Amino acid sequence: MNSKASKTLFHLFQTGVLGLPSRDSRFVFFGAEPGFRLPEDWNAPIHAVQGFRPDFLALSRMGVAV
């Protein structure tokens, strides 16, 4: 699953409008849904915020810090 929200969020990074965050950066993803894909060469850790328990658990299983 790759929602419109996650596509929109990462679009600015994929098109080069914004530079990719470094490993030292913090990136918070509010309303993250399971199955999102990060742009190539993404180095920053993702900290996801998700209040819907099934999505929270699925994100946790993906290895995302929720």
PQR file of N, CA, C, O and H, with PARSE charges and radii, in Angstrom:
ATOM      1  N   MET A   1       0.852  -1.180   0.000 -0.4000 1.5000
ATOM      2  CA  MET A   1       0.000   0.000   0.000 -0.0000 2.0000
ATOM      3  C   MET A   1       0.894   1.238   0.000  0.5500 1.7000
ATOM      4  O   MET A   1       1.847   1.327   0.774 -0.5500 1.4000
ATOM      5  N   ASN A   2       0.587   2.162  -0.848 -0.4000 1.5000
ATOM      6  CA  ASN A   2       1.327   3.412  -0.904 -0.0000 2.0000
ATOM      7  C   ASN A   2       0.322   4.533  -1.115  0.5500 1.7000
ATOM      8  O   ASN A   2      -0.076   4.807  -2.247 -0.5500 1.4000
ATOM      9  H   ASN A   2      -0.188   2.091  -1.477  0.4000 1.0000
ATOM     10  N   SER A   3      -0.086   5.177  -0.039 -0.4000 1.5000
ATOM     11  CA  SER A   3      -1.152   6.175  -0.102 -0.0000 2.0000
ATOM     12  C   SER A   3      -0.707   7.439  -0.818  0.5500 1.7000
ATOM     13  O   SER A   3       0.483   7.683  -1.016 -0.5500 1.4000
ATOM     14  H   SER A   3       0.238   4.954   0.881  0.4000 1.0000
ATOM     15  N   LYS A   4      -1.697   8.236  -1.201 -0.4000 1.5000
ATOM     16  CA  LYS A   4      -1.413   9.516  -1.834 -0.0000 2.0000
ATOM     17  C   LYS A   4      -0.636  10.419  -0.889  0.5500 1.7000
ATOM     18  O   LYS A   4       0.219  11.191  -1.324 -0.5500 1.4000
ATOM     19  H   LYS A   4      -2.664   8.038  -1.040  0.4000 1.0000
ATOM     20  N   ALA A   5      -0.932  10.324   0.412 -0.4000 1.5000
ATOM     21  CA  ALA A   5      -0.246  11.171   1.390 -0.0000 2.0000
ATOM     22  C   ALA A   5       1.248  10.893   1.409  0.5500 1.7000
ATOM     23  O   ALA A   5       2.047  11.830   1.403 -0.5500 1.4000
ATOM     24  H   ALA A   5      -1.625   9.696   0.766  0.4000 1.0000
ATOM     25  N   SER A   6       1.641   9.629   1.431 -0.4000 1.5000
ATOM     26  CA  SER A   6       3.074   9.328   1.476 -0.0000 2.0000
ATOM     27  C   SER A   6       3.746   9.677   0.149  0.5500 1.7000
ATOM     28  O   SER A   6       4.896  10.115   0.137 -0.5500 1.4000
ATOM     29  H   SER A   6       0.992   8.868   1.435  0.4000 1.0000
ATOM     30  N   LYS A   7       3.041   9.487  -0.966 -0.4000 1.5000
ATOM     31  CA  LYS A   7       3.604   9.885  -2.255 -0.0000 2.0000
ATOM     32  C   LYS A   7       3.831  11.392  -2.284  0.5500 1.7000
ATOM     33  O   LYS A   7       4.863  11.857  -2.768 -0.5500 1.4000
ATOM     34  H   LYS A   7       2.107   9.131  -0.956  0.4000 1.0000
ATOM     35  N   THR A   8       2.873  12.153  -1.768 -0.4000 1.5000
ATOM     36  CA  THR A   8       2.990  13.604  -1.731 -0.0000 2.0000
ATOM     37  C   THR A   8       4.118  14.027  -0.797  0.5500 1.7000
ATOM     38  O   THR A   8       4.885  14.934  -1.120 -0.5500 1.4000
ATOM     39  H   THR A   8       2.034  11.775  -1.375  0.4000 1.0000
ATOM     40  N   LEU A   9       4.221  13.382   0.347 -0.4000 1.5000
ATOM     41  CA  LEU A   9       5.252  13.718   1.330 -0.0000 2.0000
ATOM     42  C   LEU A   9       6.649  13.558   0.745  0.5500 1.7000
ATOM     43  O   LEU A   9       7.493  14.442   0.895 -0.5500 1.4000
ATOM     44  H   LEU A   9       3.598  12.646   0.610  0.4000 1.0000
ATOM     45  N   PHE A  10       6.892  12.451   0.088 -0.4000 1.5000
ATOM     46  CA  PHE A  10       8.227  12.166  -0.421 -0.0000 2.0000
ATOM     47  C   PHE A  10       8.499  12.760  -1.804  0.5500 1.7000
ATOM     48  O   PHE A  10       9.635  12.712  -2.275 -0.5500 1.4000
ATOM     49  H   PHE A  10       6.207  11.734  -0.034  0.4000 1.0000
ATOM     50  N   HIS A  11       7.475  13.321  -2.467 -0.4000 1.5000
ATOM     51  CA  HIS A  11       7.629  13.885  -3.813 -0.0000 2.0000
ATOM     52  C   HIS A  11       8.700  14.975  -3.851  0.5500 1.7000
ATOM     53  O   HIS A  11       9.516  15.003  -4.772 -0.5500 1.4000
ATOM     54  H   HIS A  11       6.552  13.360  -2.084  0.4000 1.0000
ATOM     55  N   LEU A  12       8.708  15.854  -2.881 -0.4000 1.5000
ATOM     56  CA  LEU A  12       9.682  16.948  -2.864 -0.0000 2.0000
ATOM     57  C   LEU A  12      11.116  16.443  -2.777  0.5500 1.7000
ATOM     58  O   LEU A  12      12.028  17.056  -3.330 -0.5500 1.4000
ATOM     59  H   LEU A  12       8.045  15.831  -2.132  0.4000 1.0000
ATOM     60  N   PHE A  13      11.313  15.341  -2.092 -0.4000 1.5000
ATOM     61  CA  PHE A  13      12.650  14.757  -1.990 -0.0000 2.0000
ATOM     62  C   PHE A  13      13.020  14.030  -3.280  0.5500 1.7000
ATOM     63  O   PHE A  13      14.158  14.114  -3.742 -0.5500 1.4000
ATOM     64  H   PHE A  13      10.572  14.843  -1.642  0.4000 1.0000
ATOM     65  N   GLN A  14      12.056  13.318  -3.858 -0.4000 1.5000
ATOM     66  CA  GLN A  14      12.321  12.547  -5.073 -0.0000 2.0000
ATOM     67  C   GLN A  14      12.610  13.444  -6.272  0.5500 1.7000
ATOM     68  O   GLN A  14      13.395  13.074  -7.145 -0.5500 1.4000
ATOM     69  H   GLN A  14      11.132  13.250  -3.482  0.4000 1.0000
ATOM     70  N   THR A  15      11.990  14.609  -6.322 -0.4000 1.5000
ATOM     71  CA  THR A  15      12.191  15.513  -7.452 -0.0000 2.0000
ATOM     72  C   THR A  15      13.378  16.451  -7.248  0.5500 1.7000
ATOM     73  O   THR A  15      13.742  17.190  -8.162 -0.5500 1.4000
ATOM     74  H   THR A  15      11.353  14.909  -5.613  0.4000 1.0000
ATOM     75  N   GLY A  16      13.982  16.430  -6.069 -0.4000 1.5000
ATOM     76  CA  GLY A  16      15.147  17.259  -5.813 -0.0000 2.0000
ATOM     77  C   GLY A  16      14.824  18.659  -5.335  0.5500 1.7000
ATOM     78  O   GLY A  16      15.734  19.470  -5.164 -0.5500 1.4000
ATOM     79  H   GLY A  16      13.687  15.830  -5.326  0.4000 1.0000
ATOM     80  N   VAL A  17      13.548  18.970  -5.112 -0.4000 1.5000
ATOM     81  CA  VAL A  17      13.183  20.282  -4.583 -0.0000 2.0000
ATOM     82  C   VAL A  17      13.802  20.457  -3.198  0.5500 1.7000
ATOM     83  O   VAL A  17      14.318  21.524  -2.866 -0.5500 1.4000
ATOM     84  H   VAL A  17      12.809  18.312  -5.251  0.4000 1.0000
ATOM     85  N   LEU A  18      13.745  19.411  -2.409 -0.4000 1.5000
ATOM     86  CA  LEU A  18      14.411  19.375  -1.106 -0.0000 2.0000
ATOM     87  C   LEU A  18      15.508  18.322  -1.154  0.5500 1.7000
ATOM     88  O   LEU A  18      15.331  17.252  -1.737 -0.5500 1.4000
ATOM     89  H   LEU A  18      13.327  18.544  -2.678  0.4000 1.0000
ATOM     90  N   GLY A  19      16.632  18.630  -0.544 -0.4000 1.5000
ATOM     91  CA  GLY A  19      17.702  17.647  -0.455 -0.0000 2.0000
ATOM     92  C   GLY A  19      17.325  16.538   0.517  0.5500 1.7000
ATOM     93  O   GLY A  19      16.550  16.752   1.449 -0.5500 1.4000
ATOM     94  H   GLY A  19      16.776  19.499  -0.071  0.4000 1.0000
ATOM     95  N   LEU A  20      17.874  15.366   0.293 -0.4000 1.5000
ATOM     96  CA  LEU A  20      17.594  14.255   1.194 -0.0000 2.0000
ATOM     97  C   LEU A  20      18.166  14.552   2.574  0.5500 1.7000
ATOM     98  O   LEU A  20      19.259  15.107   2.684 -0.5500 1.4000
ATOM     99  H   LEU A  20      18.503  15.192  -0.464  0.4000 1.0000
ATOM    100  N   PRO A  21      17.440  14.188   3.626 -0.5600 1.5000
ATOM    101  CA  PRO A  21      17.964  14.419   4.972  0.2800 2.0000
ATOM    102  C   PRO A  21      19.172  13.528   5.243  0.5500 1.7000
ATOM    103  O   PRO A  21      19.283  12.427   4.704 -0.5500 1.4000
ATOM    104  N   SER A  22      20.064  14.020   6.079 -0.4000 1.5000
ATOM    105  CA  SER A  22      21.263  13.248   6.428 -0.0000 2.0000
ATOM    106  C   SER A  22      20.942  12.247   7.531  0.5500 1.7000
ATOM    107  O   SER A  22      19.850  12.261   8.099 -0.5500 1.4000
ATOM    108  H   SER A  22      19.974  14.915   6.517  0.4000 1.0000
ATOM    109  N   ARG A  23      21.889  11.394   7.821 -0.4000 1.5000
ATOM    110  CA  ARG A  23      21.718  10.392   8.884 -0.0000 2.0000
ATOM    111  C   ARG A  23      21.495  11.043  10.240  0.5500 1.7000
ATOM    112  O   ARG A  23      20.857  10.459  11.117 -0.5500 1.4000
ATOM    113  H   ARG A  23      22.776  11.382   7.360  0.4000 1.0000
ATOM    114  N   ASP A  24      22.017  12.247  10.411 -0.4000 1.5000
ATOM    115  CA  ASP A  24      21.883  12.950  11.687 -0.0000 2.0000
ATOM    116  C   ASP A  24      20.544  13.664  11.825  0.5500 1.7000
ATOM    117  O   ASP A  24      20.221  14.174  12.898 -0.5500 1.4000
ATOM    118  H   ASP A  24      22.534  12.721   9.699  0.4000 1.0000
ATOM    119  N   SER A  25      19.764  13.705  10.751 -0.4000 1.5000
ATOM    120  CA  SER A  25      18.466  14.376  10.773 -0.0000 2.0000
ATOM    121  C   SER A  25      17.429  13.523  11.477  0.5500 1.7000
ATOM    122  O   SER A  25      17.601  12.316  11.649 -0.5500 1.4000
ATOM    123  H   SER A  25      20.026  13.291   9.879  0.4000 1.0000
ATOM    124  N   ARG A  26      16.359  14.171  11.878 -0.4000 1.5000
ATOM    125  CA  ARG A  26      15.195  13.466  12.425 -0.0000 2.0000
ATOM    126  C   ARG A  26      14.037  13.731  11.482  0.5500 1.7000
ATOM    127  O   ARG A  26      13.807  14.867  11.069 -0.5500 1.4000
ATOM    128  H   ARG A  26      16.220  15.151  11.739  0.4000 1.0000
ATOM    129  N   PHE A  27      13.313  12.681  11.146 -0.4000 1.5000
ATOM    130  CA  PHE A  27      12.204  12.818  10.220 -0.0000 2.0000
ATOM    131  C   PHE A  27      10.979  12.187  10.860  0.5500 1.7000
ATOM    132  O   PHE A  27      10.960  10.984  11.118 -0.5500 1.4000
ATOM    133  H   PHE A  27      13.500  11.757  11.482  0.4000 1.0000
ATOM    134  N   VAL A  28       9.957  12.993  11.117 -0.4000 1.5000
ATOM    135  CA  VAL A  28       8.721  12.511  11.729 -0.0000 2.0000
ATOM    136  C   VAL A  28       7.658  12.416  10.643  0.5500 1.7000
ATOM    137  O   VAL A  28       7.448  13.354   9.874 -0.5500 1.4000
ATOM    138  H   VAL A  28       9.972  13.971  10.908  0.4000 1.0000
ATOM    139  N   PHE A  29       7.002  11.280  10.595 -0.4000 1.5000
ATOM    140  CA  PHE A  29       5.987  11.009   9.574 -0.0000 2.0000
ATOM    141  C   PHE A  29       4.662  10.806  10.299  0.5500 1.7000
ATOM    142  O   PHE A  29       4.389   9.714  10.796 -0.5500 1.4000
ATOM    143  H   PHE A  29       7.173  10.518  11.220  0.4000 1.0000
ATOM    144  N   PHE A  30       3.834  11.854  10.365 -0.4000 1.5000
ATOM    145  CA  PHE A  30       2.523  11.776  11.016 -0.0000 2.0000
ATOM    146  C   PHE A  30       1.531  11.072  10.095  0.5500 1.7000
ATOM    147  O   PHE A  30       1.478  11.355   8.898 -0.5500 1.4000
ATOM    148  H   PHE A  30       4.056  12.742   9.962  0.4000 1.0000
ATOM    149  N   GLY A  31       0.758  10.168  10.649 -0.4000 1.5000
ATOM    150  CA  GLY A  31      -0.243   9.447   9.877 -0.0000 2.0000
ATOM    151  C   GLY A  31       0.349   8.422   8.935  0.5500 1.7000
ATOM    152  O   GLY A  31      -0.263   8.074   7.925 -0.5500 1.4000
ATOM    153  H   GLY A  31       0.801   9.938  11.621  0.4000 1.0000
ATOM    154  N   ALA A  32       1.535   7.936   9.259 -0.4000 1.5000
ATOM    155  CA  ALA A  32       2.200   6.948   8.401 -0.0000 2.0000
ATOM    156  C   ALA A  32       1.341   5.700   8.254  0.5500 1.7000
ATOM    157  O   ALA A  32       0.714   5.239   9.207 -0.5500 1.4000
ATOM    158  H   ALA A  32       2.032   8.218  10.079  0.4000 1.0000
ATOM    159  N   GLU A  33       1.329   5.173   7.052 -0.4000 1.5000
ATOM    160  CA  GLU A  33       0.584   3.949   6.775 -0.0000 2.0000
ATOM    161  C   GLU A  33       1.571   2.849   6.415  0.5500 1.7000
ATOM    162  O   GLU A  33       2.621   3.120   5.832 -0.5500 1.4000
ATOM    163  H   GLU A  33       1.838   5.547   6.277  0.4000 1.0000
ATOM    164  N   PRO A  34       1.243   1.621   6.755 -0.5600 1.5000
ATOM    165  CA  PRO A  34       2.142   0.513   6.421  0.2800 2.0000
ATOM    166  C   PRO A  34       2.338   0.395   4.911  0.5500 1.7000
ATOM    167  O   PRO A  34       1.428   0.655   4.124 -0.5500 1.4000
ATOM    168  N   GLY A  35       3.532   0.001   4.539 -0.4000 1.5000
ATOM    169  CA  GLY A  35       3.822  -0.240   3.134 -0.0000 2.0000
ATOM    170  C   GLY A  35       4.410   0.943   2.387  0.5500 1.7000
ATOM    171  O   GLY A  35       4.624   0.860   1.178 -0.5500 1.4000
ATOM    172  H   GLY A  35       4.271  -0.211   5.178  0.4000 1.0000
ATOM    173  N   PHE A  36       4.678   2.056   3.087 -0.4000 1.5000
ATOM    174  CA  PHE A  36       5.249   3.198   2.382 -0.0000 2.0000
ATOM    175  C   PHE A  36       6.678   2.860   1.936  0.5500 1.7000
ATOM    176  O   PHE A  36       7.364   2.042   2.551 -0.5500 1.4000
ATOM    177  H   PHE A  36       4.504   2.123   4.070  0.4000 1.0000
ATOM    178  N   ARG A  37       7.098   3.506   0.862 -0.4000 1.5000
ATOM    179  CA  ARG A  37       8.440   3.288   0.340 -0.0000 2.0000
ATOM    180  C   ARG A  37       9.222   4.589   0.399  0.5500 1.7000
ATOM    181  O   ARG A  37       8.724   5.649   0.019 -0.5500 1.4000
ATOM    182  H   ARG A  37       6.541   4.170   0.363  0.4000 1.0000
ATOM    183  N   LEU A  38      10.437   4.494   0.873 -0.4000 1.5000
ATOM    184  CA  LEU A  38      11.303   5.663   0.961 -0.0000 2.0000
ATOM    185  C   LEU A  38      11.993   5.903  -0.374  0.5500 1.7000
ATOM    186  O   LEU A  38      12.230   4.960  -1.129 -0.5500 1.4000
ATOM    187  H   LEU A  38      10.842   3.633   1.181  0.4000 1.0000
ATOM    188  N   PRO A  39      12.319   7.163  -0.673 -0.5600 1.5000
ATOM    189  CA  PRO A  39      13.086   7.443  -1.887  0.2800 2.0000
ATOM    190  C   PRO A  39      14.456   6.754  -1.833  0.5500 1.7000
ATOM    191  O   PRO A  39      14.980   6.470  -0.756 -0.5500 1.4000
ATOM    192  N   GLU A  40      15.018   6.493  -3.006 -0.4000 1.5000
ATOM    193  CA  GLU A  40      16.357   5.907  -3.061 -0.0000 2.0000
ATOM    194  C   GLU A  40      17.338   6.820  -2.340  0.5500 1.7000
ATOM    195  O   GLU A  40      17.153   8.037  -2.318 -0.5500 1.4000
ATOM    196  H   GLU A  40      14.592   6.723  -3.881  0.4000 1.0000
ATOM    197  N   ASP A  41      18.356   6.253  -1.763 -0.4000 1.5000
ATOM    198  CA  ASP A  41      19.420   6.978  -1.052 -0.0000 2.0000
ATOM    199  C   ASP A  41      18.933   7.681   0.213  0.5500 1.7000
ATOM    200  O   ASP A  41      19.610   8.581   0.709 -0.5500 1.4000
ATOM    201  H   ASP A  41      18.506   5.265  -1.781  0.4000 1.0000
ATOM    202  N   TRP A  42      17.788   7.296   0.738 -0.4000 1.5000
ATOM    203  CA  TRP A  42      17.273   7.885   1.980 -0.0000 2.0000
ATOM    204  C   TRP A  42      18.102   7.359   3.143  0.5500 1.7000
ATOM    205  O   TRP A  42      18.233   6.145   3.299 -0.5500 1.4000
ATOM    206  H   TRP A  42      17.238   6.565   0.335  0.4000 1.0000
ATOM    207  N   ASN A  43      18.664   8.242   3.964 -0.4000 1.5000
ATOM    208  CA  ASN A  43      19.521   7.829   5.069 -0.0000 2.0000
ATOM    209  C   ASN A  43      18.952   8.129   6.445  0.5500 1.7000
ATOM    210  O   ASN A  43      19.368   7.517   7.429 -0.5500 1.4000
ATOM    211  H   ASN A  43      18.558   9.229   3.838  0.4000 1.0000
ATOM    212  N   ALA A  44      18.018   9.051   6.532 -0.4000 1.5000
ATOM    213  CA  ALA A  44      17.498   9.491   7.836 -0.0000 2.0000
ATOM    214  C   ALA A  44      16.534   8.460   8.412  0.5500 1.7000
ATOM    215  O   ALA A  44      15.740   7.865   7.684 -0.5500 1.4000
ATOM    216  H   ALA A  44      17.680   9.548   5.733  0.4000 1.0000
ATOM    217  N   PRO A  45      16.612   8.253   9.722 -0.5600 1.5000
ATOM    218  CA  PRO A  45      15.638   7.355  10.338  0.2800 2.0000
ATOM    219  C   PRO A  45      14.247   7.985  10.329  0.5500 1.7000
ATOM    220  O   PRO A  45      14.100   9.199  10.473 -0.5500 1.4000
ATOM    221  N   ILE A  46      13.240   7.151  10.160 -0.4000 1.5000
ATOM    222  CA  ILE A  46      11.841   7.596  10.166 -0.0000 2.0000
ATOM    223  C   ILE A  46      11.249   7.322  11.535  0.5500 1.7000
ATOM    224  O   ILE A  46      11.382   6.219  12.066 -0.5500 1.4000
ATOM    225  H   ILE A  46      13.359   6.165  10.043  0.4000 1.0000
ATOM    226  N   HIS A  47      10.603   8.309  12.099 -0.4000 1.5000
ATOM    227  CA  HIS A  47       9.856   8.154  13.346 -0.0000 2.0000
ATOM    228  C   HIS A  47       8.390   8.373  12.981  0.5500 1.7000
ATOM    229  O   HIS A  47       7.970   9.501  12.724 -0.5500 1.4000
ATOM    230  H   HIS A  47      10.495   9.204  11.668  0.4000 1.0000
ATOM    231  N   ALA A  48       7.623   7.301  12.959 -0.4000 1.5000
ATOM    232  CA  ALA A  48       6.235   7.370  12.516 -0.0000 2.0000
ATOM    233  C   ALA A  48       5.292   7.604  13.688  0.5500 1.7000
ATOM    234  O   ALA A  48       5.510   7.099  14.790 -0.5500 1.4000
ATOM    235  H   ALA A  48       7.964   6.385  13.168  0.4000 1.0000
ATOM    236  N   VAL A  49       4.248   8.373  13.435 -0.4000 1.5000
ATOM    237  CA  VAL A  49       3.193   8.607  14.412 -0.0000 2.0000
ATOM    238  C   VAL A  49       1.914   8.034  13.819  0.5500 1.7000
ATOM    239  O   VAL A  49       1.468   8.455  12.752 -0.5500 1.4000
ATOM    240  H   VAL A  49       4.071   8.783  12.541  0.4000 1.0000
ATOM    241  N   GLN A  50       1.330   7.071  14.520 -0.4000 1.5000
ATOM    242  CA  GLN A  50       0.122   6.410  14.027 -0.0000 2.0000
ATOM    243  C   GLN A  50      -0.725   5.984  15.215  0.5500 1.7000
ATOM    244  O   GLN A  50      -0.283   5.184  16.039 -0.5500 1.4000
ATOM    245  H   GLN A  50       1.692   6.729  15.388  0.4000 1.0000
ATOM    246  N   GLY A  51      -1.934   6.511  15.308 -0.4000 1.5000
ATOM    247  CA  GLY A  51      -2.822   6.204  16.426 -0.0000 2.0000
ATOM    248  C   GLY A  51      -3.730   5.009  16.188  0.5500 1.7000
ATOM    249  O   GLY A  51      -4.324   4.488  17.132 -0.5500 1.4000
ATOM    250  H   GLY A  51      -2.293   7.160  14.638  0.4000 1.0000
ATOM    251  N   PHE A  52      -3.848   4.564  14.937 -0.4000 1.5000
ATOM    252  CA  PHE A  52      -4.697   3.423  14.608 -0.0000 2.0000
ATOM    253  C   PHE A  52      -3.896   2.150  14.864  0.5500 1.7000
ATOM    254  O   PHE A  52      -2.925   1.866  14.162 -0.5500 1.4000
ATOM    255  H   PHE A  52      -3.366   4.987  14.170  0.4000 1.0000
ATOM    256  N   ARG A  53      -4.306   1.392  15.864 -0.4000 1.5000
ATOM    257  CA  ARG A  53      -3.505   0.264  16.351 -0.0000 2.0000
ATOM    258  C   ARG A  53      -3.114  -0.748  15.271  0.5500 1.7000
ATOM    259  O   ARG A  53      -1.953  -1.158  15.249 -0.5500 1.4000
ATOM    260  H   ARG A  53      -5.095   1.623  16.434  0.4000 1.0000
ATOM    261  N   PRO A  54      -4.006  -1.177  14.376 -0.5600 1.5000
ATOM    262  CA  PRO A  54      -3.567  -2.130  13.351  0.2800 2.0000
ATOM    263  C   PRO A  54      -2.438  -1.579  12.470  0.5500 1.7000
ATOM    264  O   PRO A  54      -1.510  -2.309  12.124 -0.5500 1.4000
ATOM    265  N   ASP A  55      -2.517  -0.302  12.112 -0.4000 1.5000
ATOM    266  CA  ASP A  55      -1.436   0.299  11.326 -0.0000 2.0000
ATOM    267  C   ASP A  55      -0.177   0.457  12.170  0.5500 1.7000
ATOM    268  O   ASP A  55       0.931   0.255  11.674 -0.5500 1.4000
ATOM    269  H   ASP A  55      -3.271   0.291  12.393  0.4000 1.0000
ATOM    270  N   PHE A  56      -0.339   0.816  13.439 -0.4000 1.5000
ATOM    271  CA  PHE A  56       0.787   0.909  14.366 -0.0000 2.0000
ATOM    272  C   PHE A  56       1.544  -0.415  14.408  0.5500 1.7000
ATOM    273  O   PHE A  56       2.769  -0.440  14.291 -0.5500 1.4000
ATOM    274  H   PHE A  56      -1.240   0.981  13.842  0.4000 1.0000
ATOM    275  N   LEU A  57       0.812  -1.513  14.576 -0.4000 1.5000
ATOM    276  CA  LEU A  57       1.448  -2.833  14.644 -0.0000 2.0000
ATOM    277  C   LEU A  57       2.113  -3.220  13.330  0.5500 1.7000
ATOM    278  O   LEU A  57       3.200  -3.797  13.329 -0.5500 1.4000
ATOM    279  H   LEU A  57      -0.183  -1.493  14.671  0.4000 1.0000
ATOM    280  N   ALA A  58       1.467  -2.904  12.215 -0.4000 1.5000
ATOM    281  CA  ALA A  58       2.049  -3.226  10.910 -0.0000 2.0000
ATOM    282  C   ALA A  58       3.326  -2.419  10.669  0.5500 1.7000
ATOM    283  O   ALA A  58       4.297  -2.954  10.133 -0.5500 1.4000
ATOM    284  H   ALA A  58       0.584  -2.435  12.216  0.4000 1.0000
ATOM    285  N   LEU A  59       3.339  -1.150  11.056 -0.4000 1.5000
ATOM    286  CA  LEU A  59       4.543  -0.336  10.931 -0.0000 2.0000
ATOM    287  C   LEU A  59       5.655  -0.892  11.811  0.5500 1.7000
ATOM    288  O   LEU A  59       6.816  -0.930  11.403 -0.5500 1.4000
ATOM    289  H   LEU A  59       2.550  -0.716  11.491  0.4000 1.0000
ATOM    290  N   SER A  60       5.301  -1.315  13.003 -0.4000 1.5000
ATOM    291  CA  SER A  60       6.294  -1.906  13.907 -0.0000 2.0000
ATOM    292  C   SER A  60       6.910  -3.147  13.281  0.5500 1.7000
ATOM    293  O   SER A  60       8.120  -3.355  13.367 -0.5500 1.4000
ATOM    294  H   SER A  60       4.358  -1.284  13.334  0.4000 1.0000
ATOM    295  N   ARG A  61       6.071  -3.980  12.643 -0.4000 1.5000
ATOM    296  CA  ARG A  61       6.583  -5.183  11.990 -0.0000 2.0000
ATOM    297  C   ARG A  61       7.490  -4.850  10.808  0.5500 1.7000
ATOM    298  O   ARG A  61       8.366  -5.638  10.452 -0.5500 1.4000
ATOM    299  H   ARG A  61       5.088  -3.811  12.573  0.4000 1.0000
ATOM    300  N   MET A  62       7.279  -3.686  10.204 -0.4000 1.5000
ATOM    301  CA  MET A  62       8.154  -3.226   9.100 -0.0000 2.0000
ATOM    302  C   MET A  62       9.510  -2.760   9.608  0.5500 1.7000
ATOM    303  O   MET A  62      10.439  -2.559   8.827 -0.5500 1.4000
ATOM    304  H   MET A  62       6.567  -3.046  10.493  0.4000 1.0000
ATOM    305  N   GLY A  63       9.617  -2.588  10.928 -0.4000 1.5000
ATOM    306  CA  GLY A  63      10.879  -2.104  11.505 -0.0000 2.0000
ATOM    307  C   GLY A  63      10.934  -0.600  11.663  0.5500 1.7000
ATOM    308  O   GLY A  63      12.000  -0.038  11.917 -0.5500 1.4000
ATOM    309  H   GLY A  63       8.861  -2.751  11.563  0.4000 1.0000
ATOM    310  N   VAL A  64       9.791   0.058  11.513 -0.4000 1.5000
ATOM    311  CA  VAL A  64       9.721   1.510  11.656 -0.0000 2.0000
ATOM    312  C   VAL A  64       9.557   1.857  13.141  0.5500 1.7000
ATOM    313  O   VAL A  64       8.805   1.190  13.852 -0.5500 1.4000
ATOM    314  H   VAL A  64       8.926  -0.399  11.306  0.4000 1.0000
ATOM    315  N   ALA A  65      10.244   2.877  13.602 -0.4000 1.5000
ATOM    316  CA  ALA A  65      10.070   3.364  14.976 -0.0000 2.0000
ATOM    317  C   ALA A  65       8.730   4.096  15.033  0.5500 1.7000
ATOM    318  O   ALA A  65       8.565   5.142  14.404 -0.5500 1.4000
ATOM    319  H   ALA A  65      10.854   3.419  13.025  0.4000 1.0000
ATOM    320  N   VAL A  66       7.778   3.551  15.781 -0.4000 1.5000
ATOM    321  CA  VAL A  66       6.440   4.128  15.856 -0.0000 2.0000
ATOM    322  C   VAL A  66       6.199   4.654  17.257  0.5500 1.7000
ATOM    323  O   VAL A  66       5.125   5.186  17.540 -0.5500 1.4000
ATOM    324  H   VAL A  66       7.912   2.702  16.292  0.4000 1.0000
TER
END
